Amino acid sequence: MKNLFCATVILLISFSSHAITELILDPSPQATSNTCQSYSIAFSLAQSGLWPETIESPKQLRALEQRVRTEINLVAKQDENKTPYHHDVWAKAVKRVSSNNLKLKRFYTESPNAYYKKIASITGMTSSEILSGPISALLVKAPIMTSVTTLENNDYADGHIITILGLTEDVPKNRSLASMNQNILALNSAVKSGAKTFNICSEDITSGDKKYSASLSLATNYKVKQWGAKYLLMWIEKN
């Protein structure tokens, strides 16, 4: 049975339509200090299985991120009561960048159980610790996004959008979760770094590259941001 499982994983990797290896093994950080939303949305679009273009490299993801950011800024400018950080602005931007073919689905809940069950349902991944990060990324059904104020050794006072690719285990069925403490496989586009080495002459370098790095990691220490008393999850669906 173990050999059959391993063979199945190898076949899934070999024939996966998600060209995700470089995006996970050597990801670029978000373009600038305020673009975590557009980075996570772009990654989710690219890996949703619904995006019409192939995104195989960090450079291609950066280009899509910038397209999403342009739409976010345009939508925000159309309403003086909105900013690029309003959730409905992100939703409208997804419709615009996808020519109204896709939508940003938003889910709010006060329940830790409902929060983690939704992650398991959308990503289809509850064994990321066993399979390792890159393999889990290949097998995930679709990424899902959330906002955190802390992720491992990084604090984000105003909140920071990250992409979740799965859980390490199933949500308990015989008891309710009392707190937000399940391990998640998280792609963070803004890992803070005081010392980075990069080619200053590269035309691809932006302010985000100078300030951050990006990484996929198993997160055990994090705090999910709340709106009122509710937690937020977002993912891409057909419109």
Steps between C-alpha positions, in 0.01 A plus 500: 500500500786737582664436162169559324459830686852611406442405135174695500673809639775473235243473221304796634817707513605389151167589343407795718369798307624727777851610405563595858850376581692824445223708658534295819869405510628843405212748538536872453362726774213739443583790271477780758425543870124534446426228243438185704139498380589508131781245545273247672217562256735460203641176640148369568390594148803329348451181702120484496490293182271769358749761381545489120870590500789280613689647795820298536757741640525761776545764227167401340334502841641848565348623173160360595533647849556843348197459272286413801639798692415735214139381506480531880619860482259585216201354686592687818523830312143461374358528853628769736383291797716204400872428521717226342462311829122447491398139437231586246760700304710184467193308385420755230865503389493122449196531276671775299834324456324177396258674260215408736571127470623446856408626845659534841288300740502632857413299811467651849460292813535522877556125529850344499336174385335666202821687416718190482233285335476758222878493454490120478209510255650756261861378504420130534823471700512364855833317488751769405737407784531144368536590133730804535426852380584474129309174450202637690507808277477276194206304638294786643161548332509879534675752728307694761587837654473645848632798698740473792656743745778256593663220303790320665763769576328777304244749632261696278313753710241591235458147369668313217344278232663158466417198286418168666562177308368259761496359851722236656208289622124462479275723708379299804153357447417408858587828672487873439817701466531756775766714333671580172794266540503249215824482302479651152718483190541869421654695213617833638597768248647735763744319725683787664874511457752757610781364285444385142740440215378586151627633171439873520541528122212264427205668330268259686589635844227703673454643848335177613808299401720728708285469811363145493551143399225244435470143621270202543507362851308300754365764737431412861511849647257749351211730587208538261367852459134558583240737355266554787501153648537322167789339316534536122579243231510571124542287189444509124188356331331524161269799482 
